[in-house]
């Protein structure tokens, strides 16, 4: 039975530290080589009328997939094309209006060489990220980015480690520069991430989650307290909206208003809801972001908020639980 060598915790931490140091030094060296080729890359991508098709194979393929995803999520239309699949049919994804971003540390991966020869005939612009600026890939690219590293973090200097980190960070730098040049903002980011927390917060409007129609608790100002309580209990919002005949809200009657009336009057069964309702309830436009409603409700310690149209007519109401259920907060 093969016995594995034992390493002390100190030796394991020294190993981790060497990896960090090697990869940090590789990135520092890469940072010092950012030049006009980087500027030209960003300008080419910004001017591209098609998509950025990112390709690679092996470990470079994994990096290419991540770079494509980062570009796509930050405002640059992009997708990943596996180099091996490309030469067996997927190359049909590529058009002359696209940019081909090819990643290969050696710059000699045969699959990529085959792809770029076809891409050049199509008129597709080619950008290479490689560790060998004198490679066939670099020579055939319109723009070549030098991502060379002096050594890998792997003690055998074989497993792609520092080199893949360098390619990944260079791809991130391209994506971020394009993002900034486009003026890409939080709202743009949310539109490409509708399922994420930020997307829900920025894209969900009040009208998407408000209660309306028969779900709204509504009474007239002359409604007696017992009847108002029945309406409150049936709708489960901890309040009822008091509306005039034109359906304009004139007040709101909450659990807190009920307690205050009991403390002041004792027996309130014969009193109308108008005797204890709160005037000028907080309201918001149905088109407003739901996160805006949450901010107002939190700042004013409100559990409910009305939703009105531009003419002041009642459209709906929000409860704090609605915001929680929609994962806006």
C-alpha positions as CSV (number, residue, x, y, z in Angstrom):
1,X,0.0,0.0,0.0
2,X,1.4,3.4,-1.0
3,X,2.0,5.7,1.9
4,X,1.4,9.4,1.3
5,X,4.1,11.8,2.5
6,X,3.1,13.8,5.6
7,X,3.3,17.6,5.7
8,X,3.1,19.7,8.9
9,X,0.6,22.5,9.1
10,X,3.5,24.9,8.9
11,X,4.7,23.3,5.6
12,X,1.2,23.4,4.2
13,X,1.0,27.1,5.0
14,X,4.4,27.8,3.5
15,X,3.2,26.0,0.3
16,X,0.1,28.3,0.2
17,X,2.3,31.3,0.8
18,X,4.6,30.4,-2.1
19,X,1.6,30.0,-4.4
20,X,0.2,33.4,-3.5
21,X,3.6,35.0,-3.9
22,X,4.3,33.5,-7.3
23,X,0.9,34.5,-8.6
24,X,1.0,38.0,-7.2
25,X,4.4,38.5,-8.8
26,X,3.1,37.3,-12.1
27,X,0.2,39.8,-11.9
28,X,2.6,42.6,-11.0
29,X,4.7,41.8,-14.0
30,X,1.6,41.7,-16.2
31,X,0.5,45.0,-14.9
32,X,3.8,46.6,-16.0
33,X,3.2,45.3,-19.5
34,X,-0.2,46.9,-20.1
35,X,0.4,48.9,-23.3
36,X,-1.2,50.1,-26.5
37,X,-2.3,46.5,-27.3
38,X,-4.7,46.7,-24.3
39,X,-6.0,50.0,-25.4
40,X,-6.6,48.7,-29.0
41,X,-8.3,45.6,-27.6
42,X,-10.8,47.6,-25.6
43,X,-11.5,50.0,-28.5
44,X,-12.0,47.1,-30.9
45,X,-14.5,45.5,-28.6
46,X,-16.4,48.8,-28.1
47,X,-16.6,49.2,-31.8
48,X,-17.7,45.6,-32.5
49,X,-21.1,45.3,-34.1
50,X,-21.2,41.6,-33.4
51,X,-20.3,39.6,-30.4
52,X,-17.1,38.7,-28.6
53,X,-16.6,35.0,-29.1
54,X,-14.1,33.7,-26.5
55,X,-12.4,30.4,-27.3
56,X,-9.7,28.2,-25.8
57,X,-9.0,24.5,-24.9
58,X,-7.9,22.8,-21.8
59,X,-7.3,25.1,-18.8
60,X,-7.3,28.0,-21.1
61,X,-10.8,26.9,-22.2
62,X,-12.0,27.1,-18.6
63,X,-10.6,30.7,-18.3
64,X,-12.2,31.6,-21.7
65,X,-15.6,30.4,-20.5
66,X,-15.3,32.7,-17.4
67,X,-14.1,35.7,-19.3
68,X,-17.0,35.3,-21.8
69,X,-19.5,35.2,-18.9
70,X,-17.9,38.3,-17.3
71,X,-18.1,40.2,-20.5
72,X,-21.7,39.2,-21.1
73,X,-22.8,40.2,-17.6
74,X,-21.2,43.6,-17.8
75,X,-22.6,44.9,-21.1
76,X,-20.5,43.3,-23.8
77,X,-22.4,40.7,-25.9
78,X,-20.2,37.6,-25.6
79,X,-20.2,33.8,-25.5
80,X,-17.8,30.9,-25.1
81,X,-17.0,28.6,-28.0
82,X,-15.0,25.4,-27.2
83,X,-12.1,25.1,-29.5
84,X,-12.5,21.4,-30.1
85,X,-16.2,21.6,-30.7
86,X,-15.6,24.6,-33.0
87,X,-13.6,22.6,-35.5
88,X,-16.4,20.0,-35.6
89,X,-19.3,22.4,-36.4
90,X,-19.6,25.0,-33.7
91,X,-17.5,27.4,-35.8
92,X,-20.8,28.2,-37.5
93,X,-21.5,30.4,-34.5
94,X,-18.8,32.8,-35.7
95,X,-19.5,35.7,-38.1
96,X,-17.4,38.3,-39.8
97,X,-18.9,41.0,-37.6
98,X,-17.6,39.2,-34.4
99,X,-14.4,39.5,-32.6
100,X,-12.6,36.2,-31.8
101,X,-10.8,36.3,-28.5
102,X,-8.5,33.3,-28.5
103,X,-6.7,32.2,-25.4
104,X,-3.7,29.9,-25.4
105,X,-0.6,30.2,-23.3
106,X,1.6,28.3,-25.8
107,X,0.0,30.0,-28.7
108,X,0.3,26.8,-30.6
109,X,-2.8,24.8,-29.8
110,X,-3.7,23.2,-33.1
111,X,-7.4,23.6,-32.6
112,X,-7.0,27.4,-32.2
113,X,-4.7,27.6,-35.2
114,X,-7.3,25.9,-37.3
115,X,-10.0,28.2,-36.0
116,X,-8.1,31.4,-36.6
117,X,-7.3,30.4,-40.2
118,X,-11.0,30.1,-40.9
119,X,-11.8,33.3,-39.0
120,X,-9.3,35.3,-41.0
121,X,-11.0,34.2,-44.2
122,X,-14.3,35.3,-42.8
123,X,-12.9,38.7,-42.0
124,X,-13.4,38.2,-38.2
125,X,-11.1,40.3,-36.1
126,X,-8.8,38.2,-33.9
127,X,-7.4,39.1,-30.5
128,X,-5.0,36.7,-28.8
129,X,-4.1,36.3,-25.2
130,X,-0.9,34.2,-25.0
131,X,2.3,33.7,-23.0
132,X,4.3,33.6,-26.2
133,X,4.2,36.8,-28.3
134,X,6.3,35.1,-31.0
135,X,3.8,32.2,-31.4
136,X,1.8,31.3,-34.5
137,X,-1.4,32.5,-32.7
138,X,0.1,35.9,-31.9
139,X,1.5,36.4,-35.4
140,X,-1.9,35.6,-36.9
141,X,-3.9,37.8,-34.5
142,X,-4.8,41.4,-35.3
143,X,-4.0,42.2,-31.6
144,X,-1.8,40.1,-29.3
145,X,-1.8,40.6,-25.6
146,X,1.3,39.3,-23.7
147,X,0.2,37.3,-20.7
148,X,3.6,35.6,-20.1
149,X,4.7,34.5,-16.6
150,X,8.2,33.8,-15.4
151,X,7.1,30.6,-13.6
152,X,4.1,28.6,-12.6
153,X,3.1,28.2,-8.9
154,X,3.3,24.5,-9.5
155,X,6.7,23.3,-8.1
156,X,7.2,21.2,-11.3
157,X,6.5,24.4,-13.3
158,X,4.0,22.3,-15.3
159,X,0.5,22.7,-14.1
160,X,-1.1,26.0,-15.4
161,X,-1.5,28.1,-12.3
162,X,0.1,31.6,-12.5
163,X,-0.5,31.6,-16.2
164,X,-4.2,30.9,-16.0
165,X,-4.5,33.5,-13.2
166,X,-2.7,36.1,-15.5
167,X,-5.1,35.3,-18.4
168,X,-8.1,35.5,-16.1
169,X,-7.1,38.8,-14.6
170,X,-6.3,40.2,-18.1
171,X,-9.8,39.2,-19.2
172,X,-11.3,40.9,-16.1
173,X,-9.3,44.0,-16.9
174,X,-10.7,44.1,-20.4
175,X,-14.3,43.6,-19.2
176,X,-14.0,46.3,-16.6
177,X,-12.5,48.8,-19.0
178,X,-15.3,48.1,-21.4
179,X,-17.8,48.4,-18.6
180,X,-16.5,51.8,-17.6
181,X,-16.2,53.1,-21.1
182,X,-19.9,52.2,-21.8
183,X,-21.1,53.9,-18.6
184,X,-22.6,50.6,-17.5
185,X,-24.4,51.1,-14.2
186,X,-26.3,49.2,-11.4
187,X,-29.5,49.2,-13.4
188,X,-27.8,47.8,-16.5
189,X,-26.2,45.1,-14.3
190,X,-29.6,44.2,-12.7
191,X,-31.1,43.7,-16.2
192,X,-28.6,41.0,-17.0
193,X,-29.0,39.5,-13.5
194,X,-32.8,39.4,-13.0
195,X,-32.6,36.3,-10.8
196,X,-30.1,37.7,-8.4
197,X,-30.6,39.8,-5.3
198,X,-29.5,43.0,-7.0
199,X,-31.8,42.3,-9.9
200,X,-34.8,41.8,-7.7
201,X,-34.1,45.0,-5.8
202,X,-33.6,47.2,-8.8
203,X,-36.0,45.7,-11.2
204,X,-39.0,44.9,-9.0
205,X,-41.5,47.8,-9.1
206,X,-44.2,48.6,-6.6
207,X,-46.9,47.5,-9.1
208,X,-45.3,44.0,-9.3
209,X,-46.0,43.1,-5.7
210,X,-48.7,45.5,-4.4
211,X,-52.1,44.1,-3.3
212,X,-55.0,45.4,-5.3
213,X,-58.7,44.8,-6.2
214,X,-60.5,42.5,-3.9
215,X,-57.4,41.9,-1.8
216,X,-57.5,45.6,-0.6
217,X,-59.2,46.3,2.7
218,X,-61.4,49.4,2.1
219,X,-64.2,51.1,4.1
220,X,-66.0,54.4,3.9
221,X,-65.5,57.1,6.6
222,X,-68.9,56.3,8.2
223,X,-68.2,52.6,8.6
224,X,-68.6,51.5,12.2
225,X,-65.6,50.2,14.0
226,X,-66.8,46.6,14.3
227,X,-67.4,46.4,10.5
228,X,-64.0,48.0,9.9
229,X,-62.4,45.3,12.1
230,X,-64.1,42.6,10.1
231,X,-62.7,44.1,6.9
232,X,-59.2,44.3,8.4
233,X,-59.3,40.7,9.6
234,X,-60.5,39.3,6.3
235,X,-57.7,41.0,4.3
236,X,-54.8,40.4,6.6
237,X,-53.0,43.7,6.2
238,X,-53.3,44.9,9.8
239,X,-55.2,48.0,8.6
240,X,-58.0,49.2,6.4
241,X,-58.0,52.1,3.9
242,X,-60.7,54.7,4.4
243,X,-61.8,56.0,1.0
244,X,-64.3,58.6,-0.2
245,X,-67.0,57.9,-2.9
246,X,-64.5,58.8,-5.7
247,X,-62.0,56.2,-4.3
248,X,-59.6,58.7,-3.0
249,X,-58.0,57.6,0.3
250,X,-58.9,60.0,3.1
251,X,-57.1,58.0,5.9
252,X,-56.0,54.7,7.1
253,X,-57.1,52.7,10.2
254,X,-54.5,50.4,11.7
255,X,-54.2,48.1,14.7
256,X,-52.4,51.0,16.5
257,X,-55.3,53.4,15.8
258,X,-57.6,50.8,17.3
259,X,-55.6,50.5,20.5
260,X,-55.5,54.3,20.8
261,X,-59.3,54.6,20.4
262,X,-60.0,52.0,23.1
263,X,-57.7,53.8,25.5
264,X,-59.4,57.1,24.8
265,X,-63.1,56.0,24.5
266,X,-63.5,52.6,26.1
267,X,-66.5,51.3,24.2
268,X,-66.0,52.1,20.6
269,X,-68.6,49.9,19.0
270,X,-70.8,52.8,18.0
271,X,-68.1,55.0,16.6
272,X,-67.3,55.4,12.9
273,X,-63.8,54.6,11.7
274,X,-63.3,58.3,10.8
275,X,-63.2,59.1,14.5
276,X,-59.9,57.3,14.9
277,X,-58.3,57.0,11.5
278,X,-54.9,58.4,10.8
279,X,-55.0,61.2,8.2
280,X,-52.6,61.7,5.3
281,X,-51.2,58.2,5.1
282,X,-47.9,57.6,3.3
283,X,-48.3,56.7,-0.4
284,X,-46.1,55.9,-3.3
285,X,-46.4,55.7,-7.1
286,X,-47.0,52.3,-8.6
287,X,-44.1,52.7,-11.0
288,X,-41.6,53.4,-8.3
289,X,-39.0,50.7,-7.5
290,X,-40.1,48.4,-4.6
291,X,-36.8,49.0,-2.9
292,X,-37.8,52.7,-2.6
293,X,-41.0,51.8,-0.8
294,X,-39.0,49.6,1.5
295,X,-36.6,52.4,2.3
296,X,-39.5,54.8,3.1
297,X,-41.3,52.2,5.2
298,X,-38.2,51.4,7.2
299,X,-37.3,55.0,7.8
300,X,-40.8,55.9,9.0
301,X,-41.4,52.6,10.9
302,X,-44.4,51.7,8.7
303,X,-45.8,48.3,8.1
304,X,-48.1,49.4,5.3
305,X,-48.1,51.9,2.5
306,X,-50.7,53.0,0.0
307,X,-50.1,53.0,-3.8
308,X,-51.7,55.8,-5.8
309,X,-51.9,56.8,-9.4
310,X,-50.9,60.3,-10.6
311,X,-54.4,61.6,-9.9
312,X,-54.3,60.4,-6.3
313,X,-56.7,57.5,-6.9
314,X,-56.1,54.3,-4.9
315,X,-54.4,51.6,-6.9
316,X,-53.2,49.3,-4.2
317,X,-51.3,48.9,-1.0
318,X,-48.0,47.3,0.2
319,X,-47.3,45.4,3.5
320,X,-43.8,44.9,4.7
321,X,-44.4,41.2,4.4
322,X,-45.0,41.7,0.6
323,X,-41.5,43.1,0.3
324,X,-40.0,40.3,2.3
325,X,-41.8,37.6,0.2
326,X,-40.6,39.2,-3.0
327,X,-37.0,39.2,-1.5
328,X,-36.7,42.9,-2.1
329,X,-35.4,43.2,1.4
